[in-house]
Amino acid sequence: MPEAEKVKGPASYFPSIEKQYGHPIAHWMTVLAQAGPLKHMELVNLLKAQHEMGHGHANALVAAFVAKK
């Protein structure tokens, strides 16, 4: 049986984000969607300031969010 392909990119952070912050990724996508039309780093800074999220986790969420637009 072949090994499962390893998740790469921003999604590789998702299990850690869910565990550390106690919310599913869908919750964070909603938070970002409700933030309004902000630039990438403005969204990262929002997550860091309002949700005490680390830079790497915030950046991964925003990158995934922007890619879905």
Biopython code that builds the backbone (N, CA, C, O; Angstrom):
import numpy as np
from Bio.PDB.StructureBuilder import StructureBuilder

atoms = [
    (1, "MET", "N", (0.839, -1.182, 0.000)),
    (1, "MET", "CA", (0.000, 0.000, 0.000)),
    (1, "MET", "C", (0.890, 1.254, 0.000)),
    (1, "MET", "O", (1.802, 1.344, 0.822)),
    (2, "PRO", "N", (0.651, 2.221, -0.897)),
    (2, "PRO", "CA", (1.491, 3.426, -0.913)),
    (2, "PRO", "C", (1.221, 4.308, 0.300)),
    (2, "PRO", "O", (0.120, 4.347, 0.849)),
    (3, "GLU", "N", (2.284, 5.016, 0.691)),
    (3, "GLU", "CA", (2.140, 5.937, 1.819)),
    (3, "GLU", "C", (1.253, 7.104, 1.420)),
    (3, "GLU", "O", (1.241, 7.517, 0.261)),
    (4, "ALA", "N", (0.505, 7.639, 2.393)),
    (4, "ALA", "CA", (-0.309, 8.819, 2.132)),
    (4, "ALA", "C", (0.617, 9.983, 1.814)),
    (4, "ALA", "O", (1.671, 10.143, 2.431)),
    (5, "GLU", "N", (0.213, 10.786, 0.849)),
    (5, "GLU", "CA", (1.035, 11.931, 0.475)),
    (5, "GLU", "C", (1.042, 12.941, 1.614)),
    (5, "GLU", "O", (-0.002, 13.271, 2.176)),
    (6, "LYS", "N", (2.229, 13.425, 1.942)),
    (6, "LYS", "CA", (2.389, 14.372, 3.041)),
    (6, "LYS", "C", (1.800, 15.728, 2.646)),
    (6, "LYS", "O", (2.030, 16.219, 1.541)),
    (7, "VAL", "N", (1.047, 16.313, 3.552)),
    (7, "VAL", "CA", (0.441, 17.619, 3.314)),
    (7, "VAL", "C", (1.541, 18.670, 3.316)),
    (7, "VAL", "O", (2.407, 18.678, 4.191)),
    (8, "LYS", "N", (1.497, 19.553, 2.332)),
    (8, "LYS", "CA", (2.518, 20.585, 2.206)),
    (8, "LYS", "C", (1.858, 21.959, 2.229)),
    (8, "LYS", "O", (0.637, 22.076, 2.122)),
    (9, "GLY", "N", (2.670, 22.983, 2.367)),
    (9, "GLY", "CA", (2.181, 24.357, 2.327)),
    (9, "GLY", "C", (1.445, 24.751, 3.598)),
    (9, "GLY", "O", (1.627, 24.128, 4.644)),
    (10, "PRO", "N", (0.617, 25.781, 3.510)),
    (10, "PRO", "CA", (-0.082, 26.292, 4.694)),
    (10, "PRO", "C", (-0.906, 25.224, 5.422)),
    (10, "PRO", "O", (-1.001, 25.240, 6.649)),
    (11, "ALA", "N", (-1.493, 24.310, 4.674)),
    (11, "ALA", "CA", (-2.338, 23.280, 5.294)),
    (11, "ALA", "C", (-1.560, 22.372, 6.244)),
    (11, "ALA", "O", (-2.155, 21.726, 7.106)),
    (12, "SER", "N", (-0.244, 22.318, 6.095)),
    (12, "SER", "CA", (0.547, 21.479, 6.993)),
    (12, "SER", "C", (0.504, 21.996, 8.433)),
    (12, "SER", "O", (0.795, 21.252, 9.369)),
    (13, "TYR", "N", (0.144, 23.259, 8.610)),
    (13, "TYR", "CA", (0.031, 23.853, 9.946)),
    (13, "TYR", "C", (-1.336, 23.603, 10.592)),
    (13, "TYR", "O", (-1.486, 23.775, 11.802)),
    (14, "PHE", "N", (-2.321, 23.203, 9.804)),
    (14, "PHE", "CA", (-3.697, 23.146, 10.298)),
    (14, "PHE", "C", (-3.910, 22.256, 11.535)),
    (14, "PHE", "O", (-4.586, 22.689, 12.469)),
    (15, "PRO", "N", (-3.363, 21.035, 11.580)),
    (15, "PRO", "CA", (-3.578, 20.223, 12.790)),
    (15, "PRO", "C", (-3.042, 20.906, 14.048)),
    (15, "PRO", "O", (-3.681, 20.863, 15.100)),
    (16, "SER", "N", (-1.890, 21.525, 13.942)),
    (16, "SER", "CA", (-1.303, 22.223, 15.081)),
    (16, "SER", "C", (-2.141, 23.433, 15.483)),
    (16, "SER", "O", (-2.320, 23.698, 16.672)),
    (17, "ILE", "N", (-2.652, 24.163, 14.504)),
    (17, "ILE", "CA", (-3.490, 25.341, 14.783)),
    (17, "ILE", "C", (-4.765, 24.916, 15.513)),
    (17, "ILE", "O", (-5.156, 25.528, 16.506)),
    (18, "GLU", "N", (-5.401, 23.869, 15.012)),
    (18, "GLU", "CA", (-6.636, 23.390, 15.645)),
    (18, "GLU", "C", (-6.378, 22.938, 17.078)),
    (18, "GLU", "O", (-7.171, 23.226, 17.974)),
    (19, "LYS", "N", (-5.287, 22.243, 17.292)),
    (19, "LYS", "CA", (-4.959, 21.756, 18.635)),
    (19, "LYS", "C", (-4.616, 22.902, 19.580)),
    (19, "LYS", "O", (-5.098, 22.940, 20.712)),
    (20, "GLN", "N", (-3.792, 23.829, 19.122)),
    (20, "GLN", "CA", (-3.316, 24.899, 19.995)),
    (20, "GLN", "C", (-4.388, 25.933, 20.332)),
    (20, "GLN", "O", (-4.437, 26.431, 21.456)),
    (21, "TYR", "N", (-5.251, 26.258, 19.355)),
    (21, "TYR", "CA", (-6.212, 27.340, 19.566)),
    (21, "TYR", "C", (-7.638, 26.857, 19.797)),
    (21, "TYR", "O", (-8.524, 27.666, 20.070)),
    (22, "GLY", "N", (-7.874, 25.550, 19.691)),
    (22, "GLY", "CA", (-9.148, 24.966, 20.069)),
    (22, "GLY", "C", (-10.320, 25.241, 19.148)),
    (22, "GLY", "O", (-11.472, 25.104, 19.558)),
    (23, "HIS", "N", (-10.045, 25.626, 17.911)),
    (23, "HIS", "CA", (-11.114, 25.866, 16.943)),
    (23, "HIS", "C", (-10.749, 25.198, 15.624)),
    (23, "HIS", "O", (-9.571, 25.104, 15.280)),
    (24, "PRO", "N", (-11.764, 24.729, 14.876)),
    (24, "PRO", "CA", (-11.474, 24.154, 13.562)),
    (24, "PRO", "C", (-11.039, 25.240, 12.574)),
    (24, "PRO", "O", (-11.276, 26.426, 12.800)),
    (25, "ILE", "N", (-10.419, 24.833, 11.507)),
    (25, "ILE", "CA", (-9.947, 25.775, 10.491)),
    (25, "ILE", "C", (-11.114, 26.576, 9.924)),
    (25, "ILE", "O", (-10.945, 27.752, 9.601)),
    (26, "ALA", "N", (-12.275, 25.981, 9.799)),
    (26, "ALA", "CA", (-13.454, 26.700, 9.286)),
    (26, "ALA", "C", (-13.756, 27.932, 10.144)),
    (26, "ALA", "O", (-14.170, 28.965, 9.618)),
    (27, "HIS", "N", (-13.554, 27.827, 11.447)),
    (27, "HIS", "CA", (-13.763, 28.976, 12.337)),
    (27, "HIS", "C", (-12.844, 30.126, 11.953)),
    (27, "HIS", "O", (-13.275, 31.275, 11.862)),
    (28, "TRP", "N", (-11.572, 29.806, 11.727)),
    (28, "TRP", "CA", (-10.598, 30.849, 11.399)),
    (28, "TRP", "C", (-10.861, 31.449, 10.023)),
    (28, "TRP", "O", (-10.621, 32.639, 9.814)),
    (29, "MET", "N", (-11.353, 30.641, 9.080)),
    (29, "MET", "CA", (-11.704, 31.174, 7.766)),
    (29, "MET", "C", (-12.877, 32.157, 7.888)),
    (29, "MET", "O", (-12.924, 33.160, 7.176)),
    (30, "THR", "N", (-13.810, 31.869, 8.780)),
    (30, "THR", "CA", (-14.931, 32.783, 9.030)),
    (30, "THR", "C", (-14.436, 34.071, 9.662)),
    (30, "THR", "O", (-14.867, 35.156, 9.272)),
    (31, "VAL", "N", (-13.545, 33.968, 10.624)),
    (31, "VAL", "CA", (-12.962, 35.166, 11.257)),
    (31, "VAL", "C", (-12.319, 36.047, 10.190)),
    (31, "VAL", "O", (-12.522, 37.261, 10.181)),
    (32, "LEU", "N", (-11.552, 35.445, 9.300)),
    (32, "LEU", "CA", (-10.878, 36.213, 8.250)),
    (32, "LEU", "C", (-11.873, 36.815, 7.266)),
    (32, "LEU", "O", (-11.703, 37.954, 6.832)),
    (33, "ALA", "N", (-12.904, 36.063, 6.914)),
    (33, "ALA", "CA", (-13.911, 36.562, 5.974)),
    (33, "ALA", "C", (-14.660, 37.759, 6.560)),
    (33, "ALA", "O", (-15.010, 38.692, 5.838)),
    (34, "GLN", "N", (-14.901, 37.728, 7.861)),
    (34, "GLN", "CA", (-15.634, 38.806, 8.523)),
    (34, "GLN", "C", (-14.767, 40.018, 8.814)),
    (34, "GLN", "O", (-15.281, 41.065, 9.208)),
    (35, "ALA", "N", (-13.471, 39.895, 8.629)),
    (35, "ALA", "CA", (-12.554, 41.002, 8.924)),
    (35, "ALA", "C", (-12.646, 42.117, 7.898)),
    (35, "ALA", "O", (-12.215, 43.241, 8.159)),
    (36, "GLY", "N", (-13.200, 41.818, 6.743)),
    (36, "GLY", "CA", (-13.313, 42.840, 5.715)),
    (36, "GLY", "C", (-12.169, 42.770, 4.730)),
    (36, "GLY", "O", (-11.322, 41.879, 4.808)),
    (37, "PRO", "N", (-12.146, 43.709, 3.806)),
    (37, "PRO", "CA", (-11.122, 43.687, 2.746)),
    (37, "PRO", "C", (-9.781, 44.233, 3.233)),
    (37, "PRO", "O", (-9.455, 45.400, 3.016)),
    (38, "LEU", "N", (-9.014, 43.376, 3.892)),
    (38, "LEU", "CA", (-7.704, 43.771, 4.404)),
    (38, "LEU", "C", (-6.607, 43.089, 3.600)),
    (38, "LEU", "O", (-6.839, 42.063, 2.960)),
    (39, "LYS", "N", (-5.426, 43.658, 3.637)),
    (39, "LYS", "CA", (-4.268, 43.064, 2.976)),
    (39, "LYS", "C", (-3.746, 41.895, 3.805)),
    (39, "LYS", "O", (-4.110, 41.721, 4.968)),
    (40, "HIS", "N", (-2.889, 41.103, 3.178)),
    (40, "HIS", "CA", (-2.356, 39.896, 3.810)),
    (40, "HIS", "C", (-1.808, 40.169, 5.216)),
    (40, "HIS", "O", (-2.238, 39.538, 6.182)),
    (41, "MET", "N", (-0.871, 41.094, 5.330)),
    (41, "MET", "CA", (-0.250, 41.341, 6.635)),
    (41, "MET", "C", (-1.215, 41.984, 7.622)),
    (41, "MET", "O", (-1.049, 41.818, 8.830)),
    (42, "GLU", "N", (-2.203, 42.699, 7.150)),
    (42, "GLU", "CA", (-3.220, 43.247, 8.055)),
    (42, "GLU", "C", (-4.036, 42.113, 8.667)),
    (42, "GLU", "O", (-4.388, 42.165, 9.845)),
    (43, "LEU", "N", (-4.335, 41.097, 7.874)),
    (43, "LEU", "CA", (-5.055, 39.930, 8.399)),
    (43, "LEU", "C", (-4.186, 39.141, 9.376)),
    (43, "LEU", "O", (-4.663, 38.689, 10.417)),
    (44, "VAL", "N", (-2.918, 38.982, 9.036)),
    (44, "VAL", "CA", (-1.983, 38.292, 9.945)),
    (44, "VAL", "C", (-1.935, 39.036, 11.276)),
    (44, "VAL", "O", (-2.038, 38.421, 12.338)),
    (45, "ASN", "N", (-1.779, 40.344, 11.222)),
    (45, "ASN", "CA", (-1.697, 41.144, 12.449)),
    (45, "ASN", "C", (-2.990, 41.098, 13.247)),
    (45, "ASN", "O", (-2.954, 41.142, 14.477)),
    (46, "LEU", "N", (-4.135, 41.009, 12.573)),
    (46, "LEU", "CA", (-5.419, 40.882, 13.266)),
    (46, "LEU", "C", (-5.455, 39.589, 14.083)),
    (46, "LEU", "O", (-5.837, 39.603, 15.254)),
    (47, "LEU", "N", (-5.061, 38.483, 13.473)),
    (47, "LEU", "CA", (-5.049, 37.205, 14.195)),
    (47, "LEU", "C", (-4.074, 37.237, 15.368)),
    (47, "LEU", "O", (-4.361, 36.700, 16.439)),
    (48, "LYS", "N", (-2.940, 37.859, 15.164)),
    (48, "LYS", "CA", (-1.946, 37.943, 16.234)),
    (48, "LYS", "C", (-2.445, 38.813, 17.383)),
    (48, "LYS", "O", (-2.297, 38.441, 18.548)),
    (49, "ALA", "N", (-3.028, 39.952, 17.074)),
    (49, "ALA", "CA", (-3.443, 40.902, 18.105)),
    (49, "ALA", "C", (-4.723, 40.472, 18.806)),
    (49, "ALA", "O", (-4.808, 40.530, 20.032)),
    (50, "GLN", "N", (-5.716, 40.044, 18.043)),
    (50, "GLN", "CA", (-7.023, 39.752, 18.629)),
    (50, "GLN", "C", (-7.169, 38.322, 19.133)),
    (50, "GLN", "O", (-8.044, 38.039, 19.952)),
    (51, "HIS", "N", (-6.320, 37.421, 18.652)),
    (51, "HIS", "CA", (-6.467, 36.008, 19.027)),
    (51, "HIS", "C", (-5.183, 35.416, 19.591)),
    (51, "HIS", "O", (-5.097, 34.209, 19.814)),
    (52, "GLU", "N", (-4.177, 36.270, 19.821)),
    (52, "GLU", "CA", (-2.902, 35.853, 20.405)),
    (52, "GLU", "C", (-2.283, 34.671, 19.659)),
    (52, "GLU", "O", (-1.742, 33.747, 20.266)),
    (53, "MET", "N", (-2.374, 34.723, 18.340)),
    (53, "MET", "CA", (-1.856, 33.657, 17.505)),
    (53, "MET", "C", (-0.411, 33.967, 17.125)),
    (53, "MET", "O", (-0.045, 35.128, 16.941)),
    (54, "GLY", "N", (0.393, 32.937, 17.011)),
    (54, "GLY", "CA", (1.764, 33.109, 16.577)),
    (54, "GLY", "C", (1.823, 33.511, 15.109)),
    (54, "GLY", "O", (0.881, 33.273, 14.353)),
    (55, "HIS", "N", (2.935, 34.123, 14.711)),
    (55, "HIS", "CA", (3.070, 34.637, 13.353)),
    (55, "HIS", "C", (2.955, 33.530, 12.295)),
    (55, "HIS", "O", (2.255, 33.697, 11.296)),
    (56, "GLY", "N", (3.630, 32.418, 12.510)),
    (56, "GLY", "CA", (3.607, 31.332, 11.528)),
    (56, "GLY", "C", (2.213, 30.760, 11.318)),
    (56, "GLY", "O", (1.806, 30.507, 10.185)),
    (57, "HIS", "N", (1.490, 30.559, 12.398)),
    (57, "HIS", "CA", (0.127, 30.037, 12.296)),
    (57, "HIS", "C", (-0.791, 31.046, 11.617)),
    (57, "HIS", "O", (-1.581, 30.685, 10.745)),
    (58, "ALA", "N", (-0.685, 32.301, 12.016)),
    (58, "ALA", "CA", (-1.519, 33.346, 11.420)),
    (58, "ALA", "C", (-1.222, 33.464, 9.924)),
    (58, "ALA", "O", (-2.144, 33.573, 9.116)),
    (59, "ASN", "N", (0.033, 33.444, 9.564)),
    (59, "ASN", "CA", (0.425, 33.564, 8.163)),
    (59, "ASN", "C", (-0.087, 32.384, 7.341)),
    (59, "ASN", "O", (-0.529, 32.569, 6.207)),
    (60, "ALA", "N", (-0.031, 31.185, 7.894)),
    (60, "ALA", "CA", (-0.523, 30.000, 7.188)),
    (60, "ALA", "C", (-2.028, 30.099, 6.948)),
    (60, "ALA", "O", (-2.505, 29.777, 5.860)),
    (61, "LEU", "N", (-2.770, 30.540, 7.951)),
    (61, "LEU", "CA", (-4.220, 30.688, 7.785)),
    (61, "LEU", "C", (-4.549, 31.725, 6.720)),
    (61, "LEU", "O", (-5.403, 31.494, 5.864)),
    (62, "VAL", "N", (-3.881, 32.854, 6.774)),
    (62, "VAL", "CA", (-4.145, 33.917, 5.796)),
    (62, "VAL", "C", (-3.759, 33.459, 4.391)),
    (62, "VAL", "O", (-4.490, 33.733, 3.439)),
    (63, "ALA", "N", (-2.647, 32.779, 4.240)),
    (63, "ALA", "CA", (-2.235, 32.282, 2.927)),
    (63, "ALA", "C", (-3.286, 31.333, 2.352)),
    (63, "ALA", "O", (-3.615, 31.418, 1.169)),
    (64, "ALA", "N", (-3.812, 30.437, 3.176)),
    (64, "ALA", "CA", (-4.850, 29.514, 2.725)),
    (64, "ALA", "C", (-6.134, 30.264, 2.396)),
    (64, "ALA", "O", (-6.806, 29.946, 1.415)),
    (65, "PHE", "N", (-6.474, 31.251, 3.205)),
    (65, "PHE", "CA", (-7.673, 32.051, 3.001)),
    (65, "PHE", "C", (-7.582, 32.813, 1.673)),
    (65, "PHE", "O", (-8.524, 32.794, 0.880)),
    (66, "VAL", "N", (-6.473, 33.468, 1.439)),
    (66, "VAL", "CA", (-6.296, 34.257, 0.215)),
    (66, "VAL", "C", (-6.302, 33.350, -1.016)),
    (66, "VAL", "O", (-6.820, 33.737, -2.064)),
    (67, "ALA", "N", (-5.734, 32.155, -0.901)),
    (67, "ALA", "CA", (-5.680, 31.221, -2.024)),
    (67, "ALA", "C", (-7.072, 30.743, -2.431)),
    (67, "ALA", "O", (-7.283, 30.380, -3.589)),
    (68, "LYS", "N", (-8.023, 30.737, -1.500)),
    (68, "LYS", "CA", (-9.393, 30.273, -1.785)),
    (68, "LYS", "C", (-10.246, 31.350, -2.426)),
    (68, "LYS", "O", (-11.320, 31.055, -2.950)),
    (69, "LYS", "N", (-9.792, 32.583, -2.395)),
    (69, "LYS", "CA", (-10.585, 33.681, -2.959)),
    (69, "LYS", "C", (-10.695, 33.572, -4.449)),
    (69, "LYS", "O", (-11.328, 34.415, -5.085)),
]
sb = StructureBuilder()
sb.init_structure("model")
sb.init_model(0)
sb.init_chain("A")
sb.init_seg("    ")
for serial, (resi, resn, name, xyz) in enumerate(atoms, 1):
    if name == "N":
        sb.init_residue(resn, " ", resi, " ")
    sb.init_atom(name, np.array(xyz, "f"), 0.0, 1.0, " ", f" {name:<3s}", serial, name[0])
structure = sb.get_structure()
